[in-house]
């Protein structure tokens, strides 16, 4: 037929387009390999969306030191606290996806979608998973001078003086905060929540007597427990911590299913070259599995996971709906 063009491309056009696509894929593959070979071209910034001194900061600094050596480059840890982690996570989400801006975050990443009406990132689309690094049980702490030596003591004090006790957390919607809210529900007590910009400031508030109770991840609290400045009443993991044998779990104390932890995950902005993501993942897992480093992290209060991208993606997929449900049941309205 003349004078009329077919709505479908000709076989020659398909072959030509296919050749162009194959060439583009091959070029992209070579570019990706080149990205990995030349990476890093300048200092790599790892954003920690919390104040210094918390578990995520501790993990980032330990991993960052060894990762810089493995990559033969410079790693810079940049703390960007605020908004329950949203500020730092948002900055990382919108960074150039070239592997030179990365994110090490905590459970706030999966909690915040259910806690805030609007957040500056999509937990499923805005990041490429690098590795699931580690996790820590949360711990219920009081100042050793307070005279509270057990969870039973804490409950009795809270019931006798319902307006007296303030509890600190690393921030609104963090797993320590949600641990505190869950504790109030199961123990039928009232305490006033005082959020801080990270675990470090929250623990300092407890040490100074500004607050009377703190729910925190174990790593930043561990040295203060060992020194005797803080009294650990219970851990919220499934079992007792190896070097705190006298500290019971909440389950042992009769609170079934009271398990909350804080994880640390390693992420890159979406569409970061896969070769760079894979290199970062491989090196990070090798570092975490090194016996001396694994032991150091364990002594600091971390259970090392050292899982690759699939493990991190699964945790995100599982925990975004999990924490959304907990927030709803606790009656916490999105802010």
C-alpha atoms as one frame of an Amber mdcrd trajectory, in Angstrom:
protein
   0.000   0.000   0.000   1.298   3.402  -0.939   0.717   6.717   0.732   0.175
   5.049   4.110   2.754   4.208   6.758   2.373   1.075   8.870   1.724   1.556
  12.590   4.311  -1.160  13.253   8.082  -0.795  12.705   9.734  -2.672   9.895
  11.986  -5.676  10.546  14.980  -3.550   9.512  13.998  -0.880  12.044  13.615
  -3.499  14.801  17.029  -4.978  14.018  18.557  -1.512  13.915  16.968  -0.546
  17.238  18.019  -3.864  18.759  21.591  -3.264  17.670  21.535   0.222  19.140
  20.122  -1.105  22.417  22.741  -3.844  22.611  25.436  -1.279  21.982  23.989
   0.978  24.669  23.868  -1.903  27.175  27.433  -2.874  26.342  28.555   0.727
  26.708  26.717   1.003  30.020  28.359  -2.201  31.199  31.811  -0.902  30.285
  31.016   2.417  31.957  29.892   0.569  35.075  33.136  -1.409  35.152  35.052
   1.821  34.686  33.087   3.373  37.545  34.166   0.551  39.841  37.768   0.607
  38.639  38.159   4.359  39.201  36.105   4.479  42.400  36.518   6.396  44.606
  37.717   9.453  42.719  37.449  11.743  45.770  36.548  11.438  49.475  33.435
   9.365  50.142  30.942  10.948  52.518  28.842   8.664  54.709  25.863  10.510
  56.143  24.715   9.481  59.618  21.290  11.054  60.238  21.831  11.304  63.998
  24.072  13.090  66.486  27.534  11.677  67.293  27.780   8.996  69.950  24.772
   6.859  69.058  24.852   3.269  67.752  24.582   4.278  64.098  27.450   6.738
  64.508  29.564   4.101  66.279  28.938   1.558  63.527  29.629   4.117  60.786
  32.953   5.183  62.294  34.198   1.638  62.857  33.164   0.473  59.387  34.246
   3.729  57.732  37.801   3.496  59.066  38.324   0.038  57.597  36.322   0.699
  54.440  38.577   3.629  53.598  41.579   1.320  53.834  39.876  -1.349  51.702
  38.916   1.147  48.990  42.276   2.963  49.173  40.361   6.191  49.647  39.130
   8.605  52.285  35.875   8.107  54.179  34.298  11.117  55.905  31.490  10.624
  58.429  29.015  13.501  58.351  26.417  13.706  61.126  23.184  15.352  59.933
  20.749  14.963  62.867  17.210  16.280  63.050  13.653  15.328  62.213  14.008
  11.867  63.723  16.567  11.027  61.038  14.531  12.460  58.156  16.891  15.359
  57.461  19.977  13.229  56.923  18.116  10.473  55.090  16.533  13.061  52.780
  19.912  14.644  52.003  21.345  11.235  51.110  18.284  10.311  49.013  18.780
  13.332  46.773  22.578  13.199  46.545  24.415  12.555  43.293  24.194   8.768
  42.713  27.890   8.272  42.011  28.932   6.397  45.160  30.526   9.413  46.828
  27.583  10.106  49.145  26.254   7.138  51.110  24.003   6.560  54.110  24.325
   4.469  57.243  21.019   4.614  59.045  19.079   2.893  61.780  15.592   1.513
  62.248  14.299   5.085  61.896  14.476   4.452  58.145  11.646   1.896  58.369
   9.779   3.520  61.279   9.437   7.039  59.869   7.106   6.123  56.971   4.473
   5.240  59.564   5.344   8.008  61.999   5.327  11.088  59.771   2.616  12.270
  57.428   5.324  13.299  54.963   8.941  12.209  54.694  11.640  13.312  52.207
  12.306   9.819  50.838  10.581   6.700  49.572  11.998   3.738  51.543  11.448
   1.368  48.635  12.520   3.498  45.660  15.049   6.155  46.663  17.936   3.927
  47.754  19.979   0.969  46.597  20.672  -1.505  49.408  24.364  -2.150  50.115
  24.334  -4.253  53.284  22.515  -5.085  56.489  25.278  -4.373  58.993  24.165
  -5.239  62.503  21.539  -4.963  65.183  21.374  -4.241  68.895  18.789  -4.887
  71.567  17.375  -1.859  73.279  18.030  -1.492  76.998  16.044   0.112  79.824
  18.357   2.358  81.837  18.249   4.468  84.976  20.871   6.564  86.696  22.592
   4.362  89.275  21.979   7.029  91.950  18.202   6.868  91.507  17.776   3.834
  93.743  15.824   1.821  91.182  17.320  -1.636  90.757  14.756  -3.593  88.740
  11.870  -3.253  86.335   9.548  -3.983  89.269  11.095  -1.047  91.149  10.608
   1.208  88.132   6.959   0.231  87.764   6.338   0.769  91.486   7.975   4.224
  91.368   6.005   5.211  88.260   2.707   4.153  89.820   3.470   5.881  93.132
   4.648   9.099  91.443   3.019   9.223  87.979   4.202  12.786  87.271   7.778
  12.326  88.433   9.464  10.213  85.794  10.666  11.471  82.401  12.192   9.056
  79.921  14.649  10.044  77.234  14.945   8.532  73.776  17.162   9.181  70.735
  14.203  10.768  68.962  10.555  10.557  68.061   9.692   7.235  66.472  13.028
   5.548  67.075  12.801   1.960  68.295  13.882   3.074  71.804  10.979   5.556
  71.816   8.580   2.853  70.681  10.071   0.526  73.315   9.215   3.169  75.907
   5.657   3.501  74.650   5.250  -0.270  74.577   6.594  -0.444  78.146   4.014
   2.105  79.300   1.252   0.017  77.733   2.286  -3.393  79.094   3.242  -2.065
  82.564   0.220   0.265  82.749   2.304   3.257  83.867   2.751   6.871  82.841
   6.073   8.518  82.003   6.751  11.668  79.994   8.706  11.185  76.779  11.623
  13.572  76.172  13.063  13.088  72.661  16.652  14.042  71.798  18.572  14.264
  68.528  20.364  10.969  69.057  21.337   8.303  71.574  24.424  10.193  72.747
  22.493  13.288  73.943  19.745  11.081  75.440  22.261   9.169  77.537  24.002
  12.374  78.605  20.640  13.664  79.841  20.292  10.557  81.998  23.847  10.853
  83.313  23.261  14.486  84.276  19.928  13.756  85.943  17.876  15.775  83.446
  15.808  12.626  82.848  15.300   9.645  85.139  14.911   6.817  82.630  16.269
   6.138  79.165  15.361   3.593  76.530  18.398   3.245  74.263  20.185   0.882
  71.925  22.913  -1.007  73.751  26.132   0.242  72.038  26.256   3.846  73.366
  25.004   2.720  76.783  27.410  -0.179  77.202  30.456   1.701  78.589  28.285
   3.542  81.114  26.741   0.275  82.283  30.222  -1.206  82.700  31.420   1.839
  84.623  28.464   1.607  87.008  27.151   5.095  86.169  23.992   3.638  84.623
  21.910   0.711  85.800  20.522  -1.604  83.120  17.157  -2.983  84.214  16.368
  -5.143  81.186  17.282  -5.761  77.556  14.644  -6.078  74.854  16.316  -8.768
  72.777  15.310 -12.450  72.644  18.164 -13.458  74.982  20.494 -11.988  77.591
  23.493 -10.092  76.288  26.690 -12.136  76.531  28.631  -9.818  78.877  25.621
  -8.549  80.845  24.584 -11.901  82.310  22.739 -10.363  85.253  20.466  -8.184
  83.106  17.224 -10.044  82.291  15.195  -9.835  79.117  11.691  -8.396  79.202
  10.426 -11.818  78.122  12.004 -13.401  81.201  10.234 -10.821  83.334   6.894
 -11.989  82.008   6.322  -9.600  79.098   5.799 -12.014  76.217   6.893 -10.872
  72.740   8.569  -7.706  74.100  11.346  -7.788  71.514  12.559  -4.538  69.958
  15.928  -3.889  68.416  17.774  -1.195  66.497  19.438  -2.180  63.236  22.060
  -0.410  61.140  21.799  -0.495  57.353  24.103   0.725  54.572  22.475   2.387
  51.536  23.359   4.386  48.432  21.162   6.747  46.419  19.084   4.908  43.829
  20.711   4.321  40.415  24.205   4.407  41.891  26.189   2.185  39.473  25.632
  -1.439  40.457  29.338  -2.181  40.198  30.020   0.381  42.934  27.169  -0.927
  45.105  28.477  -4.480  44.739  32.032  -3.427  45.574  30.870  -1.556  48.678
  28.756  -4.532  49.727  31.561  -7.052  49.273  34.123  -4.944  51.118  31.723
  -4.114  53.978  30.810  -7.749  54.545  34.476  -8.776  54.475  35.246  -6.110
  57.096  32.362  -7.121  59.381  33.374 -10.782  59.219  36.999 -10.064  60.123
  37.391 -11.712  63.573  38.978  -8.743  65.343  36.425  -6.264  64.006  33.482
  -8.591  64.667  34.688  -9.019  68.248  35.094  -5.257  68.682  31.537  -4.661
  67.473  30.183  -7.395  69.722  31.971  -5.896  72.714  30.425  -2.538  71.774
  26.928  -4.025  71.874  26.287  -5.043  68.265  25.162  -8.378  66.910  26.924
  -8.447  63.547  24.663  -9.510  60.665  26.891  -8.873  57.624  24.133  -9.578
  55.097  24.234  -8.294  51.536  21.667  -6.238  49.597  19.019  -8.983  49.684
  19.082  -9.039  53.491  18.734  -5.271  53.673  15.895  -5.209  51.156  14.031
  -7.934  53.067  14.351  -6.052  56.350  12.946  -2.909  54.741  10.062  -4.863
  53.181   9.263  -6.575  56.503   9.699  -3.692  58.919   7.991  -0.748  57.201
   4.553  -2.398  57.636   5.516  -3.893  61.034   6.323  -0.544  62.635   3.396
   1.174  60.935   1.172  -1.335  62.735   2.926  -0.796  66.113   2.570   2.988
  65.767  -1.117   2.645  65.007  -1.726   0.309  67.956   0.203   2.643  70.306
  -2.132   5.448  69.272   0.703   7.622  67.957  -0.691   9.957  65.320   1.521
  10.768  62.297   3.105  14.192  62.668
